[in-house]
Amino acid sequence: AEEAEANDAASDVVEYQKMCIENNFDPRDFHESDDNYSTANSLSNFIGYCLLKVAERTKCKICPPIFIEPKNTVSRDPLNSFIETRKLFSKYNYCTPTYFANTVFHTCEKLFRDNRDKNSHVKNHAQNLQEYIKNAIESNFQLLPSCGHFPAVLKIFLRGRFNMYANYLNIHGKKVHKAVIEGAAAHA
């Protein structure tokens, strides 16, 4: 019963997100569900991780002011409330995405969810999807940093999202096809 309820909630979230993108998507519009709020905040935490990885590797001076909140500041973006709470109770430094970074990467997530199953049988699907999302974001957000590190952040972000989605499919597939799997295993 709990699994069915969780699956219903997950499908409601996906349906809600599709509706949002069709009607001028706003990642901060989560008034209908606490699940949307926690999912969006968790995604912002992951976005911060992706930004930090690229910022540490490249030592870029252009990306951080655009994508990363300055250290020792409190973000007023509701998508960062999870990160802000974790900062209070942790000895670790967290990378807090700016309002702009959250908007860009939550839009990337929306594009990923809408297109992850399309053409999945085509060779180099991950690279094609990354290129599609990169082009869509670059055409809609003219304030992206000129340093060229956005594709590197997007690559880390999408790799994580593909791995999470594959894990979800494995777990969900085992639940849905449990009887078939066990029946086949019994005849092996």
Secondary structure, DSSP 8 states (H G I E B T S, - for coil): -HHHHHHHHHHHHHHHHHHHHHTT--TT--TT-HHHHHHHHHHHHHHHHHHHHHHHHH--SSHHHHHB--TT-----GGGHHHHHHHHT-SS----B-HHHHHHHHHHHHHHHHHSSTTTTSTTHHHHHHHHHHHHHHHH-TTS-TTS-HHHHHHHHHHHHHHHHHHHHHHHHHHHTHHHHHHHHHT-
